């Protein structure tokens, strides 16, 4: 198909960036314009459908497998076989697409790098455009980086040693205000996907790989169908074979957990697998069941491990579903950031990481996520022990697994309660993460953990839920707006004392404090923290 001329109504509303013309070419913008015209209206309809589904959950306080898709669940079908570059995914590293991270992630020894334009990236125009440029430069092997502080230089290893890239665009709910066609902003997902696919699809094929994607925040099989139609259109547009695109869907919403088979079915010619994402999943449970009463109140986020009964039901069902349909099952994140000063902290944390990855490998997962290169060998050892020379364990069908609809939302099966320290931690992490996000950083090391936007979402959601449920903590204090304000004020003062007046003034601490309280205390629960935060994001 020949590319049409770029729309005269295309508007890039941003200060020019170095080398942006290499990304925002007329041909690339024309492609994004076609995606926008063909698919944005359907995306809008699906966002409306999300609201309708939420209203239904508010009325019923329950979910079930979809009756209208029972035939798909009962039928015998498989997704397309994995391409060679995605057949062994035993360790995947995640992170944003800044220049240093691009090199380090590709060099990390992981099989896959999730190159993240979503939760680990604050969507400043600079991050959006230069992140694309960094990936192009990496594929062209013209990327290097010298740290201005340490003077250390970074360069790519040999091609055979580099991780395979699986790129994650933004979720459907986010707009890209800096790029408009026909008088309205383009969905961020179409900007991220469109620019990456247009520039790199053929490059990746030439490298023996392909345009591979992680799809975030999916809430229904109809959203997966939209992505599949986009893939079909895109492959025709640039003239590459159908099925070249492969997508792994994050099952990080509670509604998607009830539609895993249908999501794979919709993407079956392009499906690579499903992933179990912990923090967004918990955030989705709170969001959807926030008015469901005491039995849906989550305890402190760190008390909700993957061994909690309702989380076991979710992960076991995911492995069984994927392997039944010939897809990869990818496990959750090890978010620990090693300390350069405290070997004992590292020892304890590494043991926890090993236990977590041993469990996932033992449960049948084909791979798992880590946030830091130092964790790659630990996770690799866990999966090597189970896989040996095999690229995956999709032959483990897990037919022993049986999950009833109620098992996935049996929150009260967990023997843990919210604590006052849990409230303090939610406020601490929420303020510290949002402050960094507002400065353009999406992946932030806080208290030896790599945090991203999902962290802030679960933090503010738990504050909101505990207040609205009138939770009484173990110290006798009741969760109230006043208590949250008091804790937040104490944390702001502690940060000021910790970093000093000059650094405090140079940051966005008060702004972050105010935004956390707004989304935690407003009567109307904001669907996504990043929507009001984006309005305050500079750049």
C-alpha positions as CSV (number, residue, x, y, z in Angstrom):
1,X,0.0,0.0,0.0
2,X,1.4,3.4,-0.9
3,X,1.5,5.9,2.0
4,X,-0.8,8.9,1.6
5,X,0.6,12.4,2.0
6,X,0.8,13.7,5.5
7,X,-2.4,15.5,6.7
8,X,-2.3,19.2,6.5
9,X,-4.1,19.2,9.8
10,X,-1.2,17.4,11.6
11,X,0.0,19.6,14.5
12,X,3.1,19.0,16.6
13,X,2.6,21.3,19.5
14,X,6.0,21.2,21.3
15,X,9.4,22.8,21.3
16,X,11.7,21.1,18.8
17,X,14.0,18.4,20.1
18,X,17.4,17.3,18.8
19,X,17.1,14.9,15.8
20,X,13.2,14.8,16.2
21,X,12.9,15.0,12.4
22,X,14.4,11.4,12.2
23,X,11.3,10.2,14.2
24,X,8.6,12.7,13.1
25,X,9.0,12.2,9.4
26,X,6.2,13.0,7.0
27,X,5.7,9.3,6.2
28,X,5.6,8.3,9.9
29,X,3.2,11.0,10.8
30,X,1.0,10.0,7.8
31,X,0.9,6.5,9.2
32,X,0.0,7.7,12.7
33,X,-2.8,9.8,11.1
34,X,-4.2,6.8,9.4
35,X,-4.2,4.8,12.6
36,X,-5.9,7.7,14.3
37,X,-8.7,8.0,11.7
38,X,-9.3,4.3,11.5
39,X,-9.2,3.3,15.1
40,X,-9.6,6.2,17.6
41,X,-13.4,6.2,17.4
42,X,-13.5,2.5,18.4
43,X,-11.0,3.2,21.2
44,X,-13.5,5.9,22.5
45,X,-16.3,3.4,22.4
46,X,-14.3,0.9,24.4
47,X,-13.5,3.5,27.1
48,X,-17.2,4.1,27.4
49,X,-17.7,0.3,27.7
50,X,-15.2,0.3,30.6
51,X,-17.4,2.7,32.5
52,X,-20.5,0.6,31.8
53,X,-18.8,-2.5,33.1
54,X,-17.7,-0.7,36.2
55,X,-21.2,0.5,36.8
56,X,-22.4,-3.1,36.5
57,X,-19.8,-4.3,39.1
58,X,-20.9,-1.5,41.4
59,X,-24.4,-2.9,41.3
60,X,-23.5,-6.6,41.6
61,X,-20.2,-6.7,43.5
62,X,-19.3,-9.8,41.4
63,X,-17.7,-11.0,38.2
64,X,-18.0,-14.2,36.1
65,X,-16.6,-15.7,33.0
66,X,-18.4,-14.3,30.0
67,X,-21.4,-16.4,28.9
68,X,-21.4,-15.1,25.3
69,X,-17.9,-16.4,24.8
70,X,-18.4,-19.9,26.3
71,X,-17.9,-21.5,22.8
72,X,-14.5,-20.0,22.4
73,X,-13.4,-21.4,25.8
74,X,-14.8,-24.8,24.9
75,X,-13.3,-24.9,21.4
76,X,-9.9,-26.5,20.4
77,X,-7.6,-23.8,19.1
78,X,-4.0,-22.6,19.5
79,X,-2.2,-19.3,19.1
80,X,0.4,-19.1,16.3
81,X,3.8,-20.7,17.2
82,X,6.3,-18.4,18.8
83,X,9.0,-17.0,16.5
84,X,12.5,-18.1,17.3
85,X,13.4,-14.7,18.9
86,X,10.5,-15.1,21.4
87,X,10.6,-18.8,22.1
88,X,12.9,-18.6,25.1
89,X,11.8,-15.8,27.5
90,X,13.0,-17.2,30.8
91,X,14.2,-13.8,32.1
92,X,12.9,-10.4,31.0
93,X,14.2,-7.0,32.2
94,X,12.0,-4.0,32.2
95,X,12.7,-0.3,32.1
96,X,12.3,3.0,30.3
97,X,14.0,3.9,27.0
98,X,16.5,6.5,28.0
99,X,19.9,6.1,26.4
100,X,21.7,4.5,29.3
101,X,18.9,2.1,30.1
102,X,18.6,1.1,26.5
103,X,22.2,0.0,26.4
104,X,22.2,-1.6,29.9
105,X,19.0,-3.5,29.3
106,X,20.1,-4.8,25.9
107,X,23.4,-5.9,27.5
108,X,21.9,-7.3,30.7
109,X,21.9,-11.0,29.8
110,X,18.1,-11.2,29.9
111,X,16.4,-12.9,27.0
112,X,13.9,-10.0,26.6
113,X,13.9,-6.3,27.3
114,X,10.5,-4.7,27.9
115,X,11.2,-1.3,26.4
116,X,8.7,0.8,28.3
117,X,6.8,3.8,27.1
118,X,4.1,3.2,29.7
119,X,4.3,2.9,33.5
120,X,8.1,3.2,33.7
121,X,8.1,6.4,31.6
122,X,6.6,9.7,32.4
123,X,5.2,10.8,29.0
124,X,7.0,14.1,28.4
125,X,7.4,14.8,24.7
126,X,11.1,14.4,25.1
127,X,10.7,10.9,26.6
128,X,8.2,9.9,23.9
129,X,10.3,11.1,20.9
130,X,13.8,10.5,22.1
131,X,12.9,7.1,23.4
132,X,11.9,6.2,19.9
133,X,15.2,7.6,18.6
134,X,17.2,5.6,21.1
135,X,15.6,2.3,19.9
136,X,16.3,3.2,16.2
137,X,19.9,4.0,17.1
138,X,20.2,0.7,19.0
139,X,18.9,-1.3,16.0
140,X,21.4,0.6,13.8
141,X,24.2,0.0,16.4
142,X,25.0,3.7,16.6
143,X,24.1,4.1,20.3
144,X,26.5,4.9,23.1
145,X,26.4,6.8,26.3
146,X,28.9,8.4,28.7
147,X,27.7,9.2,32.2
148,X,28.5,12.9,32.8
149,X,28.9,12.3,36.6
150,X,31.1,9.2,36.6
151,X,32.6,9.4,33.2
152,X,31.8,5.8,32.6
153,X,31.1,4.8,29.0
154,X,28.4,2.4,27.8
155,X,28.2,0.6,24.4
156,X,26.4,-2.4,23.0
157,X,27.7,-6.0,23.1
158,X,27.7,-8.2,20.1
159,X,24.3,-8.6,18.4
160,X,24.0,-12.3,19.5
161,X,24.3,-11.3,23.2
162,X,21.5,-8.6,23.1
163,X,18.1,-9.0,24.6
164,X,15.1,-9.2,22.2
165,X,13.0,-6.0,22.5
166,X,9.3,-6.2,23.4
167,X,8.0,-2.6,23.4
168,X,5.2,-1.4,25.6
169,X,3.1,1.5,24.4
170,X,0.8,3.6,26.7
171,X,-2.6,2.4,27.7
172,X,-5.8,3.2,25.9
173,X,-6.9,5.9,28.4
174,X,-4.0,8.3,27.7
175,X,-3.9,11.0,25.1
176,X,-0.8,12.6,23.5
177,X,-1.4,16.3,23.7
178,X,1.6,17.2,21.7
179,X,0.4,15.5,18.5
180,X,-3.0,16.3,17.0
181,X,-4.8,15.3,13.8
182,X,-8.1,16.6,12.6
183,X,-8.4,18.8,15.7
184,X,-8.0,16.3,18.5
185,X,-5.1,14.7,20.3
186,X,-4.0,11.2,19.2
187,X,-4.2,8.4,21.7
188,X,-0.8,7.8,23.3
189,X,-1.0,4.1,22.4
190,X,-1.3,4.9,18.7
191,X,1.6,7.4,18.8
192,X,3.9,5.0,20.6
193,X,2.9,1.9,18.5
194,X,2.7,3.9,15.3
195,X,6.1,5.5,15.4
196,X,7.9,2.4,16.6
197,X,6.2,0.1,14.1
198,X,6.7,2.4,11.1
199,X,10.4,3.0,11.7
200,X,11.4,-0.5,13.0
201,X,9.3,-3.3,11.6
202,X,11.5,-3.9,8.6
203,X,14.7,-3.2,10.6
204,X,13.7,-5.8,13.1
205,X,12.9,-8.4,10.4
206,X,16.3,-7.8,8.8
207,X,17.8,-8.5,12.3
208,X,16.0,-11.9,12.4
209,X,13.4,-10.6,14.9
210,X,10.2,-8.6,14.5
211,X,8.0,-5.9,16.0
212,X,6.9,-7.3,19.3
213,X,4.7,-5.6,21.8
214,X,3.4,-5.7,25.4
215,X,-0.2,-4.5,25.6
216,X,-1.0,-2.8,28.9
217,X,-4.2,-2.1,30.9
218,X,-6.4,-4.3,28.7
219,X,-9.8,-4.7,30.3
220,X,-11.7,-6.9,27.8
221,X,-11.4,-9.2,24.7
222,X,-12.9,-6.4,22.6
223,X,-9.9,-4.3,23.4
224,X,-7.7,-7.1,22.3
225,X,-9.7,-7.3,19.1
226,X,-9.0,-3.6,18.4
227,X,-5.3,-4.2,18.8
228,X,-5.5,-7.2,16.4
229,X,-7.2,-5.1,13.8
230,X,-4.5,-2.4,14.2
231,X,-1.8,-5.1,13.7
232,X,-3.5,-6.3,10.5
233,X,-3.9,-2.8,9.2
234,X,-0.3,-1.9,10.1
235,X,1.3,-5.0,8.5
236,X,-0.6,-4.4,5.2
237,X,0.3,-0.7,5.3
238,X,4.1,-1.3,5.3
239,X,3.9,-4.5,3.3
240,X,5.1,-7.2,5.7
241,X,3.6,-10.6,6.2
242,X,0.6,-11.0,8.5
243,X,1.6,-12.6,11.8
244,X,4.9,-10.8,11.9
245,X,3.7,-8.7,14.9
246,X,3.5,-10.5,18.2
247,X,1.8,-9.2,21.3
248,X,2.0,-10.3,24.9
249,X,-1.0,-9.0,26.9
250,X,-0.6,-8.0,30.6
251,X,-3.4,-9.5,32.6
252,X,-3.3,-6.6,35.1
253,X,-7.0,-5.8,35.4
254,X,-9.5,-7.9,37.2
255,X,-11.9,-7.9,34.3
256,X,-9.2,-9.2,31.9
257,X,-8.6,-12.1,34.3
258,X,-12.1,-13.4,33.4
259,X,-11.4,-13.1,29.7
260,X,-7.9,-14.6,29.3
261,X,-8.8,-17.2,26.7
262,X,-10.9,-14.7,24.7
263,X,-8.0,-12.2,24.7
264,X,-5.6,-14.9,23.3
265,X,-8.3,-15.9,20.8
266,X,-8.8,-12.4,19.4
267,X,-5.0,-12.1,19.0
268,X,-4.4,-15.7,18.0
269,X,-2.4,-15.0,14.8
270,X,-0.4,-12.3,16.7
271,X,-0.4,-13.6,20.3
272,X,2.9,-14.4,22.1
273,X,1.6,-14.8,25.7
274,X,0.1,-13.3,28.8
275,X,1.8,-11.7,31.8
276,X,0.8,-11.5,35.5
277,X,1.3,-7.9,36.7
278,X,0.8,-7.6,40.4
279,X,0.4,-3.9,41.4
280,X,-1.9,-2.9,38.6
281,X,-3.9,-6.0,39.2
282,X,-4.5,-5.0,42.8
283,X,-5.2,-1.4,41.8
284,X,-7.8,-2.7,39.4
285,X,-9.5,-4.8,42.1
286,X,-9.7,-1.7,44.4
287,X,-11.0,0.4,41.5
288,X,-13.7,-2.0,40.4
289,X,-14.8,-3.2,43.9
290,X,-14.3,0.0,45.8
291,X,-17.9,0.1,46.9
292,X,-18.2,-3.6,47.5
293,X,-17.9,-3.5,51.3
294,X,-15.5,-4.8,53.8
295,X,-14.8,-8.1,52.1
296,X,-13.0,-6.3,49.3
297,X,-10.7,-4.2,51.5
298,X,-7.1,-5.0,50.7
299,X,-4.5,-5.1,53.4
300,X,-1.1,-3.3,53.1
301,X,0.3,-3.9,49.6
302,X,3.3,-5.8,50.8
303,X,1.1,-8.2,52.7
304,X,-0.5,-9.2,49.4
305,X,2.1,-11.6,48.1
306,X,1.6,-13.9,45.1
307,X,0.9,-16.7,47.5
308,X,-2.3,-15.1,48.7
309,X,-5.2,-17.5,47.7
310,X,-6.9,-15.1,45.2
311,X,-3.5,-14.2,43.7
312,X,-2.6,-17.9,43.4
313,X,-6.0,-18.5,41.6
314,X,-5.1,-15.7,39.1
315,X,-1.5,-16.9,38.4
316,X,-2.4,-20.6,38.2
317,X,-5.3,-19.9,35.8
318,X,-3.0,-17.7,33.7
319,X,-0.4,-20.5,33.3
320,X,-3.1,-23.1,32.5
321,X,-4.8,-20.8,30.0
322,X,-1.6,-19.9,28.2
323,X,-0.3,-23.5,27.9
324,X,-3.7,-24.9,26.9
325,X,-3.5,-22.4,24.0
326,X,0.2,-22.7,23.1
327,X,1.2,-19.3,24.5
328,X,3.9,-18.2,26.9
329,X,3.0,-17.5,30.5
330,X,5.3,-14.7,31.9
331,X,5.5,-14.1,35.7
332,X,5.7,-11.0,37.8
333,X,8.3,-8.4,38.7
334,X,11.2,-8.7,41.1
335,X,11.5,-5.0,41.8
336,X,14.4,-5.0,44.3
337,X,17.3,-2.6,43.6
338,X,20.5,-3.8,45.1
339,X,22.2,-1.6,47.7
340,X,25.8,-0.6,47.0
341,X,26.3,-0.1,50.8
342,X,24.4,-2.8,52.6
343,X,25.4,-6.4,51.8
344,X,23.0,-7.8,54.4
345,X,20.0,-6.0,52.8
346,X,21.0,-7.6,49.5
347,X,21.4,-11.0,51.0
348,X,17.9,-11.1,52.4
349,X,16.4,-9.5,49.3
350,X,18.2,-11.9,46.9
351,X,16.8,-14.9,48.9
352,X,13.3,-13.5,48.5
353,X,13.8,-13.0,44.8
354,X,15.1,-16.5,44.4
355,X,12.1,-18.0,46.3
356,X,9.7,-16.0,44.2
357,X,11.3,-17.1,40.9
358,X,11.7,-20.7,42.1
359,X,7.9,-20.7,42.8
360,X,7.1,-19.2,39.4
361,X,9.3,-21.7,37.5
362,X,7.8,-24.5,39.6
363,X,4.3,-23.4,38.8
364,X,4.9,-23.6,35.1
365,X,5.7,-20.0,34.1
366,X,8.0,-19.8,31.0
367,X,9.7,-16.6,32.2
368,X,9.6,-13.7,34.6
369,X,10.5,-10.0,35.1
370,X,13.3,-8.3,36.9
371,X,13.9,-4.6,37.3
372,X,17.7,-4.6,37.7
373,X,20.5,-6.3,35.8
374,X,21.9,-7.7,39.1
375,X,18.7,-9.8,39.4
376,X,19.1,-11.4,36.0
377,X,21.4,-14.2,37.1
378,X,19.2,-15.0,40.1
379,X,16.0,-15.4,38.0
380,X,18.0,-17.2,35.3
381,X,19.2,-19.8,37.7
382,X,15.6,-20.4,38.9
383,X,14.3,-21.0,35.4
384,X,17.5,-22.9,34.2
385,X,16.9,-25.4,37.1
386,X,13.5,-26.2,35.8
387,X,13.9,-25.7,32.0
388,X,17.4,-27.0,31.4
389,X,18.0,-26.8,27.7
390,X,14.2,-26.4,26.9
391,X,13.2,-22.9,25.7
392,X,9.9,-23.0,27.7
393,X,7.6,-25.4,29.5
394,X,4.5,-24.9,27.5
395,X,4.1,-28.7,27.5
396,X,3.1,-28.4,31.2
397,X,-0.6,-28.1,30.7
398,X,-1.5,-27.7,34.4
399,X,-4.7,-29.6,34.0
400,X,-4.7,-30.0,37.8
401,X,-5.7,-26.3,38.1
402,X,-9.4,-25.5,38.6
403,X,-10.4,-21.9,39.3
404,X,-14.0,-20.9,40.1
405,X,-15.2,-17.4,39.3
406,X,-15.4,-16.5,43.0
407,X,-11.8,-17.6,43.6
408,X,-10.4,-14.6,41.7
409,X,-12.2,-12.1,43.9
410,X,-11.9,-13.9,47.3
411,X,-10.0,-11.0,48.8
412,X,-11.2,-11.9,52.3
413,X,-9.4,-15.3,52.0
414,X,-6.2,-13.4,52.9
415,X,-5.5,-13.3,56.6
416,X,-4.1,-9.8,56.9
417,X,-5.5,-6.3,57.7
418,X,-4.5,-2.8,56.8
419,X,-2.0,-1.3,59.3
420,X,-1.1,2.3,60.3
421,X,2.4,1.7,58.9
422,X,0.8,0.6,55.7
423,X,-0.9,4.0,55.5
424,X,2.4,5.8,56.2
425,X,4.2,3.7,53.5
426,X,1.5,4.4,50.9
427,X,1.8,8.2,51.6
428,X,5.6,8.0,51.5
429,X,5.9,6.1,48.3
430,X,3.1,8.0,46.7
431,X,4.6,11.4,47.3
432,X,8.1,10.3,46.3
433,X,7.0,8.6,43.2
434,X,4.7,11.4,42.0
435,X,7.3,14.0,42.6
436,X,9.8,12.2,40.3
437,X,7.1,11.5,37.7
438,X,6.3,15.2,37.5
439,X,10.0,15.8,36.8
440,X,9.8,13.4,33.9
441,X,11.0,10.2,35.6
442,X,8.8,7.1,35.4
443,X,11.0,4.4,37.0
444,X,12.2,5.5,40.4
445,X,14.2,3.7,43.1
446,X,12.4,4.2,46.4
447,X,13.5,2.3,49.6
448,X,15.5,-0.2,47.5
449,X,12.5,-1.0,45.2
450,X,12.1,0.1,41.6
451,X,8.7,1.8,41.5
452,X,6.6,2.8,38.5
453,X,3.1,4.3,38.0
454,X,1.4,1.2,39.1
455,X,3.0,1.7,42.6
456,X,1.4,5.1,42.9
457,X,-1.9,3.8,41.7
458,X,-2.1,1.1,44.4
459,X,-0.8,3.5,47.0
460,X,-3.5,6.2,46.4
461,X,-6.2,3.6,45.8
462,X,-5.5,1.9,49.2
463,X,-5.6,5.3,51.0
464,X,-8.9,6.0,49.3
465,X,-10.4,2.6,50.0
466,X,-9.3,2.5,53.7
467,X,-10.8,5.9,54.3
468,X,-14.1,5.1,52.5
469,X,-14.3,1.8,54.4
470,X,-13.7,3.4,57.7
471,X,-10.8,1.0,58.5
472,X,-9.6,1.0,62.1
473,X,-5.9,0.3,62.3
474,X,-4.2,-1.8,65.0
475,X,-3.2,1.3,66.9
476,X,-6.8,2.3,67.3
477,X,-6.8,5.2,64.8
478,X,-9.4,5.3,62.1
479,X,-8.5,5.9,58.5
480,X,-9.9,9.4,57.8
481,X,-9.1,12.2,55.4
482,X,-7.7,14.2,58.4
483,X,-5.3,11.3,59.3
484,X,-4.1,11.1,55.7
485,X,-3.5,14.8,55.6
486,X,-1.6,14.6,58.9
487,X,0.6,11.7,57.7
488,X,1.2,13.5,54.4
489,X,2.3,16.7,56.2
490,X,4.7,14.8,58.4
491,X,6.2,13.0,55.3
492,X,6.6,16.3,53.5
493,X,8.4,17.8,56.5
494,X,10.6,14.7,56.8
495,X,11.6,14.9,53.1
496,X,12.5,18.6,53.5
497,X,14.7,17.7,56.5
498,X,16.2,14.7,54.6
499,X,17.2,16.5,51.4
500,X,17.7,20.1,52.5
501,X,15.9,23.3,51.7
502,X,17.6,23.9,48.3
503,X,16.9,20.5,46.9
504,X,13.3,20.6,48.3
505,X,12.7,24.0,46.6
506,X,14.1,22.7,43.3
507,X,11.8,19.7,43.3
508,X,8.0,19.3,42.9
509,X,7.3,18.1,46.4
510,X,4.4,20.3,47.4
511,X,2.8,19.6,44.0
512,X,3.2,15.9,44.5
513,X,1.9,16.1,48.1
514,X,-1.2,18.0,46.9
515,X,-1.9,15.7,43.9
516,X,-1.6,12.5,46.0
517,X,-4.1,13.9,48.5
518,X,-6.5,15.0,45.8
519,X,-6.7,11.6,44.1
520,X,-6.7,9.8,47.5
521,X,-9.4,12.0,49.1
522,X,-11.7,13.1,46.4
523,X,-15.2,11.6,46.6
524,X,-15.1,10.9,42.9
525,X,-12.5,8.3,42.4
526,X,-10.2,9.2,39.4
527,X,-9.9,6.2,37.0
528,X,-6.2,6.8,36.6
529,X,-3.8,9.0,38.6
530,X,-1.9,9.7,35.5
531,X,-4.8,11.6,33.9
532,X,-4.7,14.6,36.4
533,X,-0.9,14.2,36.7
534,X,-0.5,14.6,32.9
535,X,-2.2,18.0,33.1
536,X,0.7,19.0,35.5
537,X,3.5,17.4,33.6
538,X,5.8,19.9,32.1
539,X,7.3,19.1,28.7
